[in-house]
Amino acid sequence: MTRLQQVRYWWRELSGESVYDRYVAHARTHGEVPKSRREFYRDRTDAREADPREGFRCC
């Protein structure tokens, strides 16, 4: 792995960009049709906002 690939890997991991890719891989291995990226992040945001332990958004 080149230095640029390493930086890209860690950037995606730290920024959360790779979360959707992991979800798609998981869904496909279980025979599910993955949600679109937009649906995935919308559901993820709704779940985070509904759980008071994950933080609170007032507005």
ZADO-1210 file (C-alpha; in nm, 4 decimals, padded with zeros to 6 digits):
<atoms>
<atom x="00.0000" y="00.0000" z="00.0000" code="MET" pos="1"/>
<atom x="00.1465" y="00.3311" z="-00.1041" code="THR" pos="2"/>
<atom x="00.1608" y="00.6283" z="00.1279" code="ARG" pos="3"/>
<atom x="-00.1244" y="00.7994" z="-00.0586" code="LEU" pos="4"/>
<atom x="-00.3428" y="00.4904" z="-00.0256" code="GLN" pos="5"/>
<atom x="-00.2697" y="00.4774" z="00.3465" code="GLN" pos="6"/>
<atom x="-00.3649" y="00.8409" z="00.3901" code="VAL" pos="7"/>
<atom x="-00.6844" y="00.7890" z="00.1894" code="ARG" pos="8"/>
<atom x="-00.7743" y="00.4815" z="00.3957" code="TYR" pos="9"/>
<atom x="-00.7300" y="00.6596" z="00.7272" code="TRP" pos="10"/>
<atom x="-00.9069" y="00.9735" z="00.6065" code="TRP" pos="11"/>
<atom x="-01.2112" y="00.7682" z="00.5049" code="ARG" pos="12"/>
<atom x="-01.2095" y="00.5806" z="00.8362" code="GLU" pos="13"/>
<atom x="-01.1772" y="00.8918" z="01.0530" code="LEU" pos="14"/>
<atom x="-01.4280" y="01.0985" z="00.8573" code="SER" pos="15"/>
<atom x="-01.6889" y="00.8198" z="00.8556" code="GLY" pos="16"/>
<atom x="-01.7026" y="00.8025" z="00.4787" code="GLU" pos="17"/>
<atom x="-01.6324" y="00.4282" z="00.4773" code="SER" pos="18"/>
<atom x="-01.9379" y="00.3466" z="00.6929" code="VAL" pos="19"/>
<atom x="-02.1697" y="00.3237" z="00.3930" code="TYR" pos="20"/>
<atom x="-01.9281" y="00.1002" z="00.2027" code="ASP" pos="21"/>
<atom x="-01.9131" y="-00.1401" z="00.4974" code="ARG" pos="22"/>
<atom x="-02.2937" y="-00.1375" z="00.5186" code="TYR" pos="23"/>
<atom x="-02.3272" y="-00.2245" z="00.1481" code="VAL" pos="24"/>
<atom x="-02.0790" y="-00.5106" z="00.1810" code="ALA" pos="25"/>
<atom x="-02.2655" y="-00.6417" z="00.4864" code="HIS" pos="26"/>
<atom x="-02.6068" y="-00.6159" z="00.3175" code="ALA" pos="27"/>
<atom x="-02.4862" y="-00.7987" z="00.0071" code="ARG" pos="28"/>
<atom x="-02.3330" y="-01.0846" z="00.2068" code="THR" pos="29"/>
<atom x="-02.6690" y="-01.1321" z="00.3807" code="HIS" pos="30"/>
<atom x="-02.8656" y="-01.1254" z="00.0542" code="GLY" pos="31"/>
<atom x="-03.0299" y="-00.7894" z="00.1191" code="GLU" pos="32"/>
<atom x="-03.0731" y="-00.5055" z="-00.1255" code="VAL" pos="33"/>
<atom x="-02.8748" y="-00.2133" z="00.0200" code="PRO" pos="34"/>
<atom x="-03.0380" y="00.1237" z="00.0701" code="LYS" pos="35"/>
<atom x="-02.9235" y="00.4194" z="-00.1320" code="SER" pos="36"/>
<atom x="-02.6522" y="00.6319" z="00.0261" code="ARG" pos="37"/>
<atom x="-02.9075" y="00.9039" z="00.0950" code="ARG" pos="38"/>
<atom x="-03.1526" y="00.6654" z="00.2655" code="GLU" pos="39"/>
<atom x="-02.8731" y="00.5096" z="00.4698" code="PHE" pos="40"/>
<atom x="-02.7463" y="00.8397" z="00.6074" code="TYR" pos="41"/>
<atom x="-03.0995" y="00.9679" z="00.6687" code="ARG" pos="42"/>
<atom x="-03.1875" y="00.6579" z="00.8718" code="ASP" pos="43"/>
<atom x="-02.8550" y="00.6769" z="01.0554" code="ARG" pos="44"/>
<atom x="-02.9111" y="01.0421" z="01.1449" code="THR" pos="45"/>
<atom x="-03.2686" y="00.9751" z="01.2596" code="ASP" pos="46"/>
<atom x="-03.1505" y="00.6887" z="01.4802" code="ALA" pos="47"/>
<atom x="-02.8762" y="00.9015" z="01.6357" code="ARG" pos="48"/>
<atom x="-03.1132" y="01.1880" z="01.7082" code="GLU" pos="49"/>
<atom x="-03.3715" y="00.9547" z="01.8616" code="ALA" pos="50"/>
<atom x="-03.1180" y="00.8121" z="02.1078" code="ASP" pos="51"/>
<atom x="-03.0397" y="01.0595" z="02.3882" code="PRO" pos="52"/>
<atom x="-02.7096" y="00.8835" z="02.4613" code="ARG" pos="53"/>
<atom x="-02.5784" y="00.9740" z="02.1151" code="GLU" pos="54"/>
<atom x="-02.6179" y="01.3449" z="02.1643" code="GLY" pos="55"/>
<atom x="-02.8956" y="01.5966" z="02.1413" code="PHE" pos="56"/>
<atom x="-02.9809" y="01.8361" z="01.8667" code="ARG" pos="57"/>
<atom x="-03.2163" y="02.1068" z="01.9755" code="CYS" pos="58"/>
<atom x="-03.3031" y="02.2592" z="01.6397" code="CYS" pos="59"/>
</atoms>
